[in-house]
Amino acid sequence: MRFAIDAHAIGCRLTGNEVYVRNLLANLALVGSDAEFIAYLSSSGSNGCVPARVERRSIARNPFVRLGFDLCQSLRRDRPDLLHVQYTAPLGCPVPVIVSVHDVSFLEHPEYFQPFRARQLRITVRRTVRAAAKVVTGSEFSRASIARAYGLEPAAIAVVPNAASPVFRPLDRKKAGHGVLSRFGISGPFLLAVGDLQPRKNQVGLIRAFASVVRRLPQFPHSLVIAGKDTWFSAQVREAVHASGVADRVCFTGFVTDEDLLLLYNACELFVFPSLYEGFGLPLLEAMACGRAVACSNVSACPEVADAAAVFFDPCSTDDMARAMTDLVLDQELRARMERLGLSRAAHFSWRRTAEMMLEIYREVASRAQARARPLKPAAVTP
């Protein structure tokens, strides 16, 4: 069988979507030895991220050209058994579609998006979900949200969890700290948050909670490091820093590579994830896989992913978030226990297992399509 994957996110700094398809391709190549794979790529710098046994095709980076023409033309030429996309399939797709919908925040909280982007996702994702041979998502939270949003039976949606990439692992803390100092000029103990600067990642709430901790504990020596690329919402986040009274203790790294993120996770004292809405929450597992204690939001998919390996807080409460950070910083025994639990929790998830589950779905969808396309044999005539 021949399976195609829309991998245009690779090399385009599309953060979660890129991490997803990059790790999925790497592991499909390992577990699907009897299958062929085609990756449709838009970035010239993406080839090094794709396994050698995966065929590569170039498609347009412009989404209107890619989805309106280019991808369909490529599919007609390559004739795979199906196409796997994230969120949006091309118009007039000539093969069965499997769609990964990581969350429906654009429906449940459109205020987290620019109006045009929310409207575009409402239209294109609905079209794709309605036409898809299979819908896949990463958590039970997202399965329920998707079913509710599109009137589907939950059983019709497959839950295939994500995982932390093997690159995220414990390193020597001092060496990691030296690396962070060399790359970013950050010294001393720090708390780390990871995510693009956007409303649902709740960096504004985190900055207020961090400032509250500093005011309550004058001896608190930590800084706050926020790793994530700038977006249309960056100005509001930076304004919150200027208004906080602790601007000299907040550092923005911008977009970081996995190599730099590995150092940041290992060098931080604890990881804080204040998100207001997550379909999965991959940075939680990445931080845990690096042996870091985690304080995280108690909403959406975060409790499902973190389980008992985090200190939870209400992301809408400055006091509750400040309490969680303070407890983990001041209570060394609690912090050590969360580090142990986090390592164990991260080990429950595996991209190899994710790829095995996806490959099973690919085969099921392709087999169904082939059975429908197979002509019926004429009934035998009895003399």
N, C-alpha and C positions, 0 to 999 in steps of 0.2 A: 504493500500500500504506500501511497505517496501523500504526505501531509504538508500543507503550506501554512506558514505563520506570518502574519503582518508584524514585522519587527522594525517598523519605521522609527520607533522610539529610541532605538539604540544609537548612541552617539549624539542625541539631540538634547541631552540634559533634561529629560522629562521625568526625572527622579523615580517615583514609585513605579510608573509604567515601564520605564527602562529597566529597573532592577528586576521586575517580574519577568519580562520577556528574555532578558539576557540569561538569567539563571535557569529559566525553563528550557531554553534552547540547549544550554550546556549539558543539562541532565537528560533531555530527550535523546541527545546523541549517544549517551552512555547506555540507556536502558532500551532504546528502540533499535537494536542491531538489525532487525529484520524489516525495518521500514526505511523509506526515503523521506528526507525533510528538505523543504525549500524555505529560505528566509528572505522576505522582501524588505530591503533596506533603503533608507533615504539619505544617510550620512556617509560621506566618503571616508570618514575615520572609523567606521563601525566594523570593518572586516576582521580586525584583530579580536573582536569580542564574540565572534561566531565560530563554533567548532569546525574543523577542516572537513568533516564528512557531511556537513550541511551545505546544500547548494545555495548560492547567493544570487539574488537578482536585485537590480537597482530600479527603484521607483521614485517618482517625484516627491520632493519634500513638501511642496505646496499641497495642503489638504484637499483643496477643491479639485486640483488636477489628479491627485492620487486616488481619491475616492470616487470622483466622477468619471474617470477614464482610464488612467494608467494601470491601476491594480486589476481591473477587469480584463484589460487587454493581456496583461501578463498571465492571468489565470487561464484564459482561453488558449494561450500558447503552451503553457506548462501542463495543463490538464491534471491538477492534483485531485485527490478524492474529497478534499474539504479545505476550508480556510478557517484558521483560528485568529480572531481579532480581539482587541480590547475596546469595549464600548461601541464602536461604530464600524459597520461593514460597508463595503463599496456599493454604490448604486448598481442594480442589475447584476448582482453577483451570480456567476454561472455555476457555482458549486455550493454544496451545503456549508453553512456557517456555524461555527461554535464561537460564542461570545463570552468573554470574561468581563463581567460587570463588578468592579471592586466595591462600589457603593453607589447609592442614589442620593448623595448629599445635594446634588443640583436640583432635585425635586423636593426634598424635605427641608432644605435650608438654602434656597436660591440667593439669600442675602450674602452668602459666603463667596459669591461669584460676581464677576462683571455681568451686567444684564444680557449682553449679546451671547456670552459664553453659556450662561444658564439656559437661554432660549434654544441655542443650537444643540446642546446636549439633550434637552427635552425632546426635540424633534428626532434627532438621529438615533439616539439610544432606543427610544420607543420603536422606531421602524426596525432596528436591528433585532431587538428582543422578540418582536412579533414574528419575524421571519426566520429566526434562528432554529437550527436543528437541536441545539442544546445551549442552555445558559449555565454558566459556571461562576461561582463566587468563592471568596476565601473564608467566610465565617457564617455561623448560624444567624448572627445578627443581620448580616447583609442578605442572607437568603430570605428571612422574614420580611425585610424592608423591600426587596425586589418583588416578592410575591404580592405584597400589599399594593405596591405602586402600579403593577402591570396586570393585576387580576389573575395571577398564575397560582397553581397549586404548589406549595413549598416542595413537594416531592419531585416536581418537574425541574427543579434547580439543583445542580450538583454542588456540594461544598467540597472544595479542594484547597486545603490550607496552604499558605505560603510558609516560608522559612527564612532563617538568616543564612546568608551566603557563607560557605566555609572560610572565606577570607576573614570573617569576624571571629576572633579567638583571643584568649588572654595573652597579654604580653607583659614583659617586665615593666612595672609602673614607672620606675625612674627613667628607663630608656624611652618609654612613650612620652614622658614629660619633657625630656630633652628634645624629642622630635617636634612636639607642639611648640616649644620655645623657639626652635630654629625656624619652623615654617610660619608661625603666626605671631611670634613675639609674646606669647601668653605664658606667664610664670605664676607660681603659687597655686594654691588649691582652687578648683573651680567646679561649678555645677554646669552640666551640659544639657542643652535642648537641641533637637534636630528636626528640621522641617522648613519647607519654603515659607517665606514671610507672607502669610495669608490669613484671613479672619478665623477660619476653623482651627488653625493650629494654635490659636490663643496665646501668641507671644505677648500681647498687650497685658493679658491677665497675669502671665508669668512674671513680667517685669514689675508689676504692682506688688505681687506677692513677695518677690525677691527684695524689693525696697522695704517692705514691711519687716522682713527678717532682719535686714541690716539695721533698721531703726530700733528694733527690740533688743538686738544683740550687738552692741558696739564693738565687742571683741571678735565678731564674726569676720574671718579674714578672706572669705571666698569672693570670687568674681563669678559672673554669669556669662557663659559662652553660648551663642546662638548660631548654629551651623545650618545654612539653607540659603537658597538663591533669592535674590530680590524679585519682587513681583509688583503689580499695580498697587498692592497694599503696603509696600515697604515704608512709605512716608508716614503712615499712621503709627507703625511700629516704632520708628525712630523718634517720632514726636512723643510717644509714651516714655521712651528712654530719657529724653530731654526734660520731661516733666517729673521724672521719678525722684530726682535728687541723688541718684547713684549712677549717673551717666559714666563716670570714670571707672566703674566696675562692671560695665556691660560691653561685651565684645561681639561683633558680627564677623563671621569668617567668609560669608558669601557661599557660593556653591563649592563643595569639597568632593574630591575623588574618594573612592573606597579606601585607598591607601592612607589618605589623611584622616578619614573618618575613623579608621581603625585606631590610629594614634589618639584621637580625641576621646573616643570611648574609653580606652585603656588608661588615659591620664586623668580623666575626671574623677571627682570624689563620688558623685552620684549622678544619675541620669534622670531628668525630669521631662515628663510627657504630658503637657496640659491640654491636649486636644479636646475640642468640643464635639468632634464627630470623626470617627474612623470606621472604615469598612473592615480593616484588619489591624493595622498599626505595626508595620514591620520594624521600625526603629526600636520598639520594645524588645523584640527578640535579638536584634543586633547588639544592643547594650548588654542584655543578659548573657549572650554568648561570649562577650568580652569580660564577663565576671563583674559587672557593675551592678550596684544596688539601684533599684528603680522606684521612683515615685510617679504615679500616673493617675490620669483621669478615671473616674468611675462610671463613665457613660459609653454608649455605643458598643463597639466590639472590644474595647480595652480590657474589661474584666475577663472576657472569654479567652483572650490571647494570653494575658499575664497570669491568670488564675490566682494562686496564692503567693506568687513570687514577686509581689510589689506592695508598696504602701499606697493605698488609694486615697483620692481626695475629690471633692466637688470642684470641677473646673470653673464654676461660676462664683466660687467663694474665695476671696483673697485670703481670709483667715485660715480656711481649711487647707489651702495649698501651702501657705506659709508654715502651718503646723506640720505637714508631712515632710517638707524639706528640713525643718528644724529637727524633727525626731531622728531622721536618718543621719544628719550631720553630727548631732550631739551624742547619739546612742551608738557606740561602736559595735556593741554586741548585736543590736538590731540590724545594723548595716551589714555586718558579716553574715548574718543569717539570710538576709535578702540576696546577698551575692551568691551564696551556695544554692539557694532555691532557684535563683535565676539561671544559673548554669544548667541545672537539672531541667528546668522548664524549656529552655531553648533547645535542649537535646531531644525533646519530644517531636520536634519539627524537622523535616528533611526535604530539601529540594529534590533529592532522588525519589523519595516517596511521592512527592507532588507530581513529578514527571511520570511515574508509573501510573498514577491515577488518571492523569490527563491522557496518556497513551491508551488506556483502557476505554476512555470516552471517545477518543478519535476512532478507534477500531469499531466500536459499537455504532457510531454515526455513519461511518463509511460503509459498514456492512449493510445497514438498513437502506442506505441510498442505492447500493448495488443491487439489493434484492428488489427494490421498486423498479429499477431500470431494466431488470432481466425480463425478456419476453416470456409470456406464458406458453408452455408447450400445449399443442392441440390435444384435446381429449381423444383417447383411443376409440375407434369405431368398432363396435361388436357386430360381426356379420349375422 
